[in-house]
Amino acid sequence: MSFKTSDLDGVIPRLNLKNVLLHDSFGTLHSYTSGADGVRQIYFKDPDGYWIEVNEATTV
């Protein structure tokens, strides 16, 4: 499952307050992925162990 947000910098602290462990696309803890297009992404697992992706929205 994937979500898009225009405020990734606001989402990250909110997830941290809930003790959600954030990863990049390689599984590195406390990190994020920045794609060639500049879009930042974070990943975390839901309670059943499925990965959730959150992308930073971009304007084109």
C-alpha positions as CSV (number, residue, x, y, z in Angstrom):
1,M,0.0,0.0,0.0
2,S,1.3,3.5,-0.8
3,F,0.2,7.0,0.3
4,K,1.2,10.4,-1.0
5,T,1.6,13.5,1.2
6,S,2.4,17.1,0.5
7,D,4.0,17.3,4.0
8,L,6.4,14.4,4.5
9,D,8.3,16.6,7.0
10,G,5.2,16.8,9.1
11,V,4.3,13.1,8.7
12,I,7.7,11.8,9.9
13,P,7.5,13.3,13.5
14,R,3.9,12.2,13.8
15,L,4.9,8.6,13.0
16,N,7.9,8.9,15.4
17,L,5.5,9.9,18.2
18,K,3.7,6.7,17.6
19,N,7.0,4.7,17.8
20,V,6.7,3.7,14.2
21,L,10.0,2.4,12.8
22,L,10.8,4.2,9.6
23,H,13.0,2.7,6.8
24,D,14.3,3.6,3.4
25,S,13.6,1.4,0.4
26,F,16.6,-0.8,1.3
27,G,15.3,-1.5,4.8
28,T,17.8,0.9,6.5
29,L,16.2,2.0,9.8
30,H,15.7,5.7,10.5
31,S,16.4,6.7,6.9
32,Y,14.5,7.7,3.7
33,T,14.9,7.2,0.0
34,S,15.3,10.1,-2.4
35,G,14.7,9.0,-5.9
36,A,16.3,10.4,-9.1
37,D,13.2,12.5,-9.5
38,G,13.8,14.0,-6.1
39,V,10.7,12.4,-4.5
40,R,11.4,11.3,-0.9
41,Q,9.9,8.0,0.3
42,I,9.6,6.4,3.7
43,Y,8.5,2.9,4.5
44,F,7.2,1.2,7.6
45,K,5.4,-2.1,8.5
46,D,1.8,-2.4,9.6
47,P,0.9,-4.6,12.6
48,D,0.7,-7.7,10.3
49,G,4.2,-7.0,8.8
50,Y,3.1,-5.6,5.5
51,W,5.2,-2.7,4.1
52,I,3.5,0.7,3.8
53,E,5.1,3.4,1.6
54,V,4.7,7.1,2.0
55,N,5.8,9.4,-0.9
56,E,6.3,13.1,-1.0
57,A,3.9,14.7,-3.4
58,T,5.5,16.7,-6.2
59,T,4.1,19.3,-8.5
60,V,4.7,18.8,-12.2
